[in-house]
Amino acid sequence: MSHGHKRKSTATLLRKNLPNFLTLLNMLSGLVVVYLSIGQKGHNYAVLSCILILIAAGLDTFDGAIARLVGAESDFGKQLDSFADLISFGIAPVAVLLTVEAIAATPALLFILVLYPAAGAFRLARFNLGNYTDHFEGLPITAAGFTQACFILLLCRVPLPAPWTVGLTALLTALLSILMVSTFKIGKIKLLLKGTRF
């Protein structure tokens, strides 16, 4: 095999695996958030964790778009993406919420906080079994995780009385869970890149 052919094969291999690499970065971001939430407390760690969730959301937006662009879509990539999304947008936001003192001190919230990633898992499983080309059914878990991260950043920026923090957390988390398992349709956004949609 010539050196030119080898370089071409390597470039093709890298191009085909770029979407999975971005998906793994998404997953690693979520795992770092979980580890930070377990081992550390405090405002700075919560802000860093939310930034990582937002970065994961950006990675999740582009891994699928790039996969379609380079013709690298696969069942493996689809399943890997779902595992990454469950960690980064289902489990990680809840882990960060539990570092907030008012939330951690309210056991009654645990039921809602447990339902949130469960609703996300349901949403991902339904998506994997369906054929959604022009729309999503229910709120994507990425959008839910993005919203939770923005909410936590708001709590860090504007401290609220404990009852308000607990009430808003319960309301938002319950609403996002319901929206994820709902069946309403959301049109996909079209990227200005060869008609790629995500």
Residue, then its C-alpha position, 0 to 999 in steps of 0.5 A: m500500500s502506498h504512503g498516499h493511500k495510507r494517508k488517505s485511509t487515515a484521513t477517511l478514518l479520522r473523518k468518519n470517527l470525528p462525530n463519535f469523538l465529539t460525542l465522547l467529549n460530550m460524555l466526558s464533560g458530563l462525567v466531570v460535572v458529576y465528579l465535581s458535584i460529588g467531590q466539591k461544593g460551592h459557587n465556583y464549582a457550580v459555575l464551572s459545572c454549568i459551563l461544562i454542561l453548556i459546552a456539552a450541549g454545543l458538542d451534541t449539536f454538532d456531532g450529529a450535524i457533522a455525522r450527516l455531513v461526512g456520511a458517518e451516521s451509524d447505529f453505534g453513533k446513535q446509541l453512544d450519543s444517547f448514553a452521553d446525553l443521559i449523563s450530560f443533560g439528565i444526570a449532571p444537572v441534577a448532580v449540580l442542583l444537589t450541591v445547592e444548599a437549599i435543594a440538598a436540605t429538601p428531601a421532598l425534592l428528591f422525587i422530582l429530581v429522580l424523575y427528571p433523568a428517568a424522563g430523559a431516558f424515556r425520551l432518548a429511548r423513544f427517539n432511538l426507536g422512531n424515525y424523526t427527520d423533520h421534527f422532534e417529539g417532545l423536548p430534546i434532553t439537550a434543551a432540558g439540560f441547557t435550560q437547567a444549566c442556565f437556571i443554576l447559573l442564575l441561582c449562582r448570580v442572583p441568590l434567592p430565599a430558600p423557599w423560592t429556590v426550592g419552589l422554582t427548582a421543583l416547578l422547572t424540573a417537573l415542567l421539563s420532565i413533562l415536556m420531555v415525555s410529551t408528544f408535541k412536535i418541535g421542528k428541527i433547526k436547519l443549519l446553513l451548511k448543505g441543508t444539514r438539520f439537527 
